[in-house]
Amino acid sequence: MPVEIIEFVYKRKMAYEITEDMLFDVISAPDDILQGYWGRQVYQKRLNGYVLRIIVEAHKNIISVITLYKARSARYET
C-alpha cells in the first residue's frame, strides 16, 4: 500500500535522525500495531534501546504518516 508522508514528518525525521529505511521498516514489519485516537493506528518497533512510534491514518488505498517520534523503550513495553 502506498505511503504518504506530510512535510511535518520530514522535519521530525531529520530531528530524530530517522532514515527512510527505518520508517518503511516500521510500517512494513512493526513489532506492534496499536489503536490510537480518532481511528489512527500506532505502528511501533523496538530499536537500540528505544521505540520508534509512527502514527498513521489508513485510507482505502494509502497510509498517511501523521507523525513519528522516538521514545524510551520502558515507557511502551507491551
JORAMO-V292082 format. One record per backbone hydrogen bond with DSSP energy under -1.0 kcal/mol. NH is the residue of the N-H (numbers start at 1). CO is the residue of the C=O. Records with the same first field share a line. If there is no record, write none. Layout:
BEGIN
NH = CO / CO
END
This chain:
BEGIN
4 = 63
6 = 65
9 = 6
10 = 6
11 = 7
12 = 8
13 = 9
14 = 10
15 = 11
16 = 12
18 = 13
23 = 19
24 = 20
25 = 21
26 = 22
27 = 23
28 = 24
29 = 25
31 = 44
32 = 44
34 = 42
36 = 40
40 = 37
41 = 56
42 = 34
43 = 54
44 = 32
45 = 52
47 = 50
50 = 47
51 = 71
52 = 45
53 = 69
54 = 43
55 = 67
56 = 41
57 = 64
59 = 62
63 = 2
64 = 57
65 = 4
66 = 55
67 = 55
69 = 53
71 = 51
73 = 49
END
